[in-house]
Amino acid sequence: MDHDVTVFKSYPFKKGQKIRIEGSGRSGDWEVADLSNSKVTLRCPISKKEYKWARFCYYTEEKKMEWPGD
């Protein structure tokens, strides 16, 4: 029997990539500063502070937009 299944895939970050996270406690504009197999280091483009987190993002869409945003 077939079922409706939602499939999530880990996002393949690239060093230097500019990203925007929406809908979480990490919401905002970030630059990918460094990567490992299990961690991603993100840099705030305003304060330049860096945070290392377990990989957590999943792909939704790409679009042209101002970055960093308001």
C-alpha positions in Angstrom: 0.0 0.0 0.0 1.4 3.4 -0.9 1.6 6.2 1.6 2.3 9.9 1.5 5.9 10.2 2.7 7.9 13.4 3.3 11.6 12.9 2.6 14.2 15.3 4.0 17.8 15.5 2.8 20.6 17.3 4.5 21.6 20.5 2.7 25.0 20.3 0.9 26.5 23.5 2.2 29.5 25.2 0.4 32.1 27.2 2.2 31.5 31.0 1.5 27.9 30.4 0.7 25.4 33.1 1.8 22.2 31.8 3.3 19.1 32.9 5.0 17.4 30.8 7.7 13.7 31.3 8.4 11.4 29.9 11.0 13.8 28.9 13.7 15.8 30.2 16.6 18.8 30.6 14.2 16.7 32.8 11.8 18.7 35.4 9.9 21.4 35.9 7.4 24.6 33.9 7.6 27.7 33.0 5.7 29.1 29.4 5.8 32.5 29.9 7.3 33.6 26.2 7.7 32.4 22.7 7.3 33.0 19.2 8.6 31.1 15.9 8.1 28.9 16.6 11.1 29.2 20.4 11.9 28.7 23.7 10.0 30.2 27.0 11.2 28.1 30.0 10.4 29.3 33.6 10.5 27.0 36.6 11.1 27.6 39.1 8.3 27.1 42.1 10.7 28.9 41.1 13.9 31.3 38.6 12.3 30.6 36.3 15.2 30.9 32.6 14.4 28.8 29.7 15.7 29.5 26.0 15.2 26.4 23.7 15.1 25.5 20.2 14.1 24.2 20.2 10.6 20.6 21.1 10.8 19.4 22.7 7.6 17.3 21.2 4.8 16.8 22.5 1.3 13.6 24.4 0.5 14.3 27.0 -2.2 16.7 29.4 -3.8 15.8 32.9 -4.9 17.4 36.2 -5.7 17.2 38.6 -2.8 19.1 41.3 -0.9 21.6 39.9 1.6 22.0 40.7 4.4 18.4 41.6 4.6 16.4 44.0 6.8 
